[in-house]
């Protein structure tokens, strides 16, 4: 609101527009003062003060063409898991500004066309929509800690453990992968960089005054395995998988890992790549059913066979209904 009213607004105007008390507005302004240089300007005749953002702080206008606005709008659903958080509200404000651009009448051959609702027909569909409505406090704390380089204290339940433990982390990066939110950061207690899942975080508290230094050599690419998630391992596996003709075209169309290489076979295509962890790779291979056959490494062959044998066993033991 202050950005849209550079001359300033009275406390009562702000309170009325947001349907809160002036006491709340004073608190909001105090919070805003951490990010913006605010000033209270006296009015003629000794009237109420006008609160405004100093001219040099007002964000500059970003010019976008309709096609650029549509492209950004197409990806807006990627942020759906963040709904309910302060971060999502900021993104939603930006999306509404993009809608205003996208809905302007076109020019040239599209002159006058303004109600084609293209923003509703040009979409990104999430892999498996997930919501963090019950984790909005943790999400906001995590985002603040990542943005401001603040240590984050939290209760965390590691995979395979029944009990939570109080830990402190230096959150280096926040990653949205397959619609789940991860944090890559330093575990202060263990002295090592780990991956933390937001689902397992509780009772988060970002440090108010303390900050940490982001390592100069940190890059999220070192912890990213393409489609196979956020993971860093000292181990390296050469993976070779043969796909038959039914899956070959789909495999050729996608780049699932930075190291992948494809080679034609008599019946389809062979995929070769080097990965650091086999956990998510196992379920990915199973998605292709009989169209994929793991050649190496032996560890992956055994994992896939065990999953398939277990599935067959569960079906064989089920009784047929009369």
Steps between C-alpha positions, in 0.01 A plus 500: 500500500780742583671417170180594317464825697844666491365818664414299810197378694365571846492228764119507494495450122729199525305353792168542321625347174648197676218472756734506800567742784744789479698321769548210259599741224771647723631149557493427124688822428761406757551167323511671161764734634742206505480472122405851383602853591170648624423857597210681667423828323308777678201651319393862484304628792639246740289213367582130534838386376529334161704180495689425184801320356788733419515573128827314449352184653192471277544197274568582137245402241569177312378504142355172371339400172176298506683190377749532788216542749325188362822299526538592869131440568528151350739402778304653787364166623852391588458718811171340606664294780599832662137617532422650840850629565621858486723402209199380300315826572790697353506275192122532467528880498751475216271257313210745522720769345589258219130430443440871450764500225377178340140620483578817308365510143749364248656680206558419136304191386369461857384860535202525732526145632502527877271226626647182350590382854832365380633521855251221586602283204879519511600318816764306683353190666687400817637145523307411814333803661587536866387757753686643798204683655583347838866592463471868412683617816790263433503600132511871578777450757700289257464754219604786731801302624611416145446856376672677789767233571369445853557184706181296539415303816243224460369163608580243231420134456754331276396217267479170683486662844193515722604794718563863415818677602574868543758607243641821356573538131644762271254481209691564177226433244131418470391262223156410368536153345204292385285738703678424827709766674857422602775697669869444435701628792768447759410291803680690777503201734643258243715749314383375160275618219175302485161505332197573721134443409250767606244230585722385787562849645312634801527788745737701280665819626719721282769688694413868544851646510750228407605437138726247329732525201401318183804297385653653189523159332141394571288422195168316503605315181733288714193362680263466207452171315265623229170314520634287786490769761728683739780274613877508537704186539865404482394184316456492124299242308517442129141427402405325176135443410349362180159627387288327236334670204191598701702718740790600271338813356399627844853443635655683202278802561612550861827594663472342841864532609791726401728199428257298292597351164267324258586234246271317259448127547335238281173531695510853641751717683769458769538765770836538678565746786693541824303568819585534868198329655264223388202566730274697265645333193341168602144638499571687175597177322188327632281768339592352161395148594605238246626769260819552708772253592793593726835370374722645774591560778418172677369694802230664289414174325444337839291792632268492199468120514417511872229759442347300215516170690341663803218642288435163334501331839242738639270433203552122519405493868180697450186289494256529215158624589220246436 
